[in-house]
């Protein structure tokens, strides 16, 4: 309000730890310099790009559209438990006894 002294405004502000998590994050971003923000953005971009390159490399190396899958149900127990990570590879060899077969089911809106 008009006529409020600077001391009163200081008293109305919250202490840095009282703003909450999001407020603290916004304040820390504001205090960063432009160069630091750009460095953080570039680092994040490099991490995402690296993950995509590794994923595409696995697709090429294994010949599978989904080289890494997670077991979502208990239907494969006792061999694989729920949450296990499986690495798949395609093979031109005939399927033999004991091998695990993975089906890729395409679901389209018209099929339902």
VOLO-549353 format. One record per residue (C-alpha): z, x, y. Coordinates in steps of 0.25 Angstrom, whole numbers, plus 5000, padded with zeros to 4 digits. Layout:
residues N
     z     x     y
     Z     X     Y
...
end
This chain:
residues 112
     z     x     y
  5000  5000  5000
  4998  5005  5014
  5009  5013  5020
  5014  5018  5006
  5019  5032  5007
  5013  5043  4997
  5027  5044  4991
  5026  5029  4986
  5012  5031  4980
  5017  5043  4973
  5029  5035  4967
  5019  5024  4963
  5011  5033  4954
  5014  5035  4939
  5019  5048  4934
  5007  5055  4925
  5014  5051  4912
  5015  5036  4915
  5001  5033  4917
  4998  5031  4902
  4988  5038  4893
  4976  5033  4899
  4981  5036  4913
  4985  5050  4910
  4971  5052  4904
  4964  5047  4916
  4973  5056  4925
  4970  5068  4917
  4955  5066  4917
  4956  5064  4932
  4963  5077  4933
  4952  5084  4925
  4942  5092  4932
  4927  5088  4931
  4924  5100  4922
  4936  5097  4913
  4931  5083  4911
  4916  5087  4908
  4922  5098  4898
  4929  5086  4891
  4917  5077  4891
  4908  5089  4885
  4919  5092  4874
  4919  5078  4870
  4904  5077  4870
  4903  5090  4861
  4914  5084  4851
  4906  5071  4850
  4892  5079  4848
  4898  5088  4838
  4903  5076  4830
  4889  5070  4830
  4883  5083  4826
  4892  5085  4814
  4889  5071  4810
  4874  5072  4811
  4875  5085  4804
  4883  5079  4792
  4872  5068  4791
  4861  5078  4790
  4869  5087  4780
  4873  5075  4771
  4861  5067  4772
  4870  5055  4774
  4871  5045  4786
  4886  5045  4785
  4890  5059  4780
  4905  5055  4782
  4912  5042  4779
  4926  5037  4777
  4931  5029  4766
  4935  5015  4772
  4941  5008  4760
  4948  5010  4747
  4936  5007  4739
  4933  5021  4735
  4948  5025  4730
  4953  5033  4723
  4941  5042  4726
  4941  5040  4741
  4952  5034  4749
  4951  5026  4762
  4949  5036  4774
  4942  5047  4765
  4931  5054  4772
  4918  5056  4764
  4907  5065  4766
  4893  5059  4761
  4880  5066  4758
  4867  5060  4753
  4861  5066  4740
  4848  5064  4734
  4854  5066  4720
  4856  5054  4711
  4870  5048  4712
  4879  5053  4701
  4892  5047  4694
  4904  5050  4703
  4897  5051  4716
  4901  5042  4728
  4890  5033  4733
  4890  5028  4747
  4882  5016  4752
  4877  5015  4766
  4876  5000  4769
  4868  4996  4781
  4873  4983  4787
  4864  4976  4796
  4867  4963  4804
  4856  4955  4797
  4862  4959  4783
  4875  4951  4785
end
